[in-house]
């Protein structure tokens, strides 16, 4: 889901969609995005990457990153290398946008990973670590691709995870 950082105006000049924004990307994800393999090539179009290469607003990071108090990212590598899961903390709550690590509530059980993950064994390992943390810290998980559930919380019993509750964003 890459692109949208720039557009062409009516005169054909490239403009930044958010001219004051800074773009934080993991080094490994940037490497994949700018040199994609045959399977990922359709997801990382060079015309979407070129504008970022040309800006001084690109910040390449290595690992989990704290951007400012209450906003950080968790890095996972199974779906694609260096994917960031934004974590927002405030008012005693933590909400994590789980992206493609956990696209829908039916992907909560550990062995359920997506067929389009680039590194499914890595997804499984990172998913287990993430779900353990999500239960321990009582994360709200914002699901990117789920038609039925927008945000969920989890239960864990004997290393088996299940949906505890579901919410809409306005409810939390």
KOLNU-501411 format. One record per residue (C-alpha): residue in three letters; z, y, x. Coordinates in nm, 2 decimals. Layout:
REM residues N
> ALA / Z / Y / X $
...
//
This chain:
REM residues 172
> UNK / 0.00 / 0.00 / 0.00 $
> UNK / -0.11 / 0.24 / 0.26 $
> UNK / -0.29 / 0.57 / 0.21 $
> UNK / -0.24 / 0.89 / 0.01 $
> UNK / -0.12 / 1.09 / 0.30 $
> UNK / -0.44 / 1.30 / 0.29 $
> UNK / -0.73 / 1.39 / 0.07 $
> UNK / -1.06 / 1.58 / 0.10 $
> UNK / -1.07 / 1.91 / -0.07 $
> UNK / -1.37 / 2.05 / -0.27 $
> UNK / -1.53 / 2.17 / 0.06 $
> UNK / -1.50 / 1.82 / 0.22 $
> UNK / -1.22 / 1.93 / 0.45 $
> UNK / -0.93 / 1.69 / 0.50 $
> UNK / -0.60 / 1.81 / 0.38 $
> UNK / -0.25 / 1.66 / 0.40 $
> UNK / -0.11 / 1.57 / 0.06 $
> UNK / 0.24 / 1.67 / 0.17 $
> UNK / 0.18 / 1.92 / 0.46 $
> UNK / 0.55 / 1.95 / 0.54 $
> UNK / 0.63 / 1.58 / 0.54 $
> UNK / 0.72 / 1.37 / 0.84 $
> UNK / 0.60 / 1.01 / 0.84 $
> UNK / 0.83 / 0.75 / 0.97 $
> UNK / 0.66 / 0.42 / 1.05 $
> UNK / 0.78 / 0.13 / 1.26 $
> UNK / 0.59 / 0.07 / 1.58 $
> UNK / 0.51 / -0.28 / 1.49 $
> UNK / 0.38 / -0.18 / 1.15 $
> UNK / 0.17 / 0.10 / 1.30 $
> UNK / 0.02 / -0.14 / 1.55 $
> UNK / -0.07 / -0.37 / 1.26 $
> UNK / -0.21 / -0.08 / 1.05 $
> UNK / -0.42 / 0.05 / 1.33 $
> UNK / -0.54 / -0.29 / 1.46 $
> UNK / -0.53 / -0.52 / 1.15 $
> UNK / -0.62 / -0.88 / 1.16 $
> UNK / -0.89 / -1.01 / 0.93 $
> UNK / -0.65 / -1.09 / 0.65 $
> UNK / -0.48 / -0.75 / 0.65 $
> UNK / -0.79 / -0.54 / 0.72 $
> UNK / -0.84 / -0.45 / 0.35 $
> UNK / -0.48 / -0.32 / 0.33 $
> UNK / -0.51 / -0.09 / 0.63 $
> UNK / -0.82 / 0.12 / 0.60 $
> UNK / -0.90 / 0.32 / 0.91 $
> UNK / -0.97 / 0.63 / 0.70 $
> UNK / -0.61 / 0.62 / 0.58 $
> UNK / -0.47 / 0.58 / 0.93 $
> UNK / -0.68 / 0.84 / 1.11 $
> UNK / -0.51 / 1.15 / 0.95 $
> UNK / -0.17 / 1.02 / 1.06 $
> UNK / -0.29 / 0.96 / 1.42 $
> UNK / -0.40 / 1.33 / 1.43 $
> UNK / -0.07 / 1.48 / 1.32 $
> UNK / 0.24 / 1.56 / 1.51 $
> UNK / 0.44 / 1.45 / 1.21 $
> UNK / 0.42 / 1.08 / 1.29 $
> UNK / 0.75 / 0.93 / 1.40 $
> UNK / 0.74 / 0.57 / 1.53 $
> UNK / 1.07 / 0.39 / 1.51 $
> UNK / 1.18 / 0.05 / 1.65 $
> UNK / 1.46 / -0.09 / 1.42 $
> UNK / 1.67 / -0.02 / 1.12 $
> UNK / 1.69 / 0.35 / 1.11 $
> UNK / 1.93 / 0.62 / 0.97 $
> UNK / 1.72 / 0.92 / 0.87 $
> UNK / 2.02 / 1.12 / 0.74 $
> UNK / 2.35 / 1.06 / 0.57 $
> UNK / 2.28 / 0.85 / 0.26 $
> UNK / 1.92 / 0.75 / 0.36 $
> UNK / 1.83 / 0.47 / 0.59 $
> UNK / 1.59 / 0.18 / 0.62 $
> UNK / 1.62 / -0.19 / 0.68 $
> UNK / 1.33 / -0.34 / 0.87 $
> UNK / 1.18 / -0.68 / 0.77 $
> UNK / 0.89 / -0.87 / 0.92 $
> UNK / 0.78 / -1.15 / 0.69 $
> UNK / 0.54 / -0.99 / 0.45 $
> UNK / 0.39 / -0.79 / 0.73 $
> UNK / 0.54 / -0.67 / 1.06 $
> UNK / 0.78 / -0.38 / 1.05 $
> UNK / 0.80 / -0.32 / 0.67 $
> UNK / 1.08 / -0.08 / 0.58 $
> UNK / 1.31 / -0.12 / 0.29 $
> UNK / 1.45 / 0.23 / 0.21 $
> UNK / 1.83 / 0.23 / 0.13 $
> UNK / 1.98 / 0.52 / -0.06 $
> UNK / 2.36 / 0.56 / -0.07 $
> UNK / 2.56 / 0.80 / -0.28 $
> UNK / 2.82 / 0.83 / -0.55 $
> UNK / 2.96 / 0.49 / -0.43 $
> UNK / 2.63 / 0.31 / -0.50 $
> UNK / 2.36 / 0.16 / -0.28 $
> UNK / 2.01 / 0.12 / -0.41 $
> UNK / 1.74 / -0.05 / -0.20 $
> UNK / 1.37 / -0.05 / -0.26 $
> UNK / 1.30 / -0.41 / -0.17 $
> UNK / 0.92 / -0.37 / -0.15 $
> UNK / 0.74 / -0.70 / -0.09 $
> UNK / 1.05 / -0.89 / 0.05 $
> UNK / 1.15 / -0.94 / -0.32 $
> UNK / 0.86 / -0.83 / -0.54 $
> UNK / 1.00 / -0.96 / -0.87 $
> UNK / 1.32 / -1.11 / -1.01 $
> UNK / 1.17 / -1.45 / -1.01 $
> UNK / 1.15 / -1.44 / -0.63 $
> UNK / 1.53 / -1.42 / -0.60 $
> UNK / 1.57 / -1.80 / -0.51 $
> UNK / 1.54 / -1.84 / -0.14 $
> UNK / 1.24 / -2.07 / -0.11 $
> UNK / 1.03 / -1.85 / -0.34 $
> UNK / 0.82 / -1.63 / -0.12 $
> UNK / 0.47 / -1.50 / -0.18 $
> UNK / 0.15 / -1.67 / -0.08 $
> UNK / 0.02 / -1.35 / 0.07 $
> UNK / 0.31 / -1.31 / 0.31 $
> UNK / 0.18 / -1.30 / 0.67 $
> UNK / 0.48 / -1.48 / 0.81 $
> UNK / 0.64 / -1.69 / 0.53 $
> UNK / 0.90 / -1.86 / 0.75 $
> UNK / 1.01 / -1.52 / 0.88 $
> UNK / 1.02 / -1.39 / 0.52 $
> UNK / 1.25 / -1.68 / 0.42 $
> UNK / 1.49 / -1.61 / 0.71 $
> UNK / 1.50 / -1.23 / 0.66 $
> UNK / 1.53 / -1.28 / 0.28 $
> UNK / 1.84 / -1.49 / 0.33 $
> UNK / 2.00 / -1.24 / 0.56 $
> UNK / 1.91 / -0.95 / 0.32 $
> UNK / 2.03 / -1.13 / 0.01 $
> UNK / 2.36 / -1.21 / 0.17 $
> UNK / 2.41 / -0.84 / 0.26 $
> UNK / 2.29 / -0.73 / -0.08 $
> UNK / 2.56 / -0.94 / -0.25 $
> UNK / 2.83 / -0.85 / -0.01 $
> UNK / 2.76 / -0.47 / -0.04 $
> UNK / 2.67 / -0.48 / -0.41 $
> UNK / 2.32 / -0.34 / -0.37 $
> UNK / 2.11 / -0.24 / -0.67 $
> UNK / 1.77 / -0.38 / -0.59 $
> UNK / 1.47 / -0.18 / -0.70 $
> UNK / 1.18 / -0.41 / -0.77 $
> UNK / 0.83 / -0.29 / -0.69 $
> UNK / 0.61 / -0.54 / -0.88 $
> UNK / 0.83 / -0.66 / -1.16 $
> UNK / 0.70 / -0.60 / -1.51 $
> UNK / 1.02 / -0.70 / -1.68 $
> UNK / 1.31 / -0.59 / -1.46 $
> UNK / 1.32 / -0.26 / -1.28 $
> UNK / 1.65 / -0.29 / -1.09 $
> UNK / 1.87 / -0.59 / -1.05 $
> UNK / 2.21 / -0.69 / -0.89 $
> UNK / 2.28 / -1.04 / -0.76 $
> UNK / 2.52 / -1.33 / -0.78 $
> UNK / 2.57 / -1.58 / -0.51 $
> UNK / 2.72 / -1.93 / -0.53 $
> UNK / 2.69 / -2.19 / -0.26 $
> UNK / 2.41 / -1.99 / -0.09 $
> UNK / 2.21 / -1.99 / -0.42 $
> UNK / 2.12 / -1.64 / -0.54 $
> UNK / 2.06 / -1.54 / -0.90 $
> UNK / 2.02 / -1.22 / -1.10 $
> UNK / 2.36 / -1.09 / -1.22 $
> UNK / 2.24 / -0.78 / -1.42 $
> UNK / 1.93 / -0.57 / -1.47 $
> UNK / 1.90 / -0.20 / -1.52 $
> UNK / 1.65 / 0.08 / -1.55 $
> UNK / 1.67 / 0.36 / -1.30 $
> UNK / 1.81 / 0.60 / -1.56 $
> UNK / 2.10 / 0.36 / -1.63 $
> UNK / 2.24 / 0.37 / -1.28 $
//
